[in-house]
Amino acid sequence: MKPMIAVLIAAALTLAGCNTMQGLGQDIEKLGDKIQKKAE
């Protein structure tokens, strides 16, 4: 679980084009969905 959280945090920090916190939240949510689908 900790590695997944670390990946999410690292990805969130490196995302480009997020000018608002709402946009950042949406990008993190999409990334989490992709990771979850791969885990299944």
PyMOL commands that set and color helices and strands:
alter all, ss='L'
color gray80, all
select helices_A, chain A and resi 2-14+21-39
alter helices_A, ss='H'
color red, helices_A
deselect
rebuild
show_as cartoon
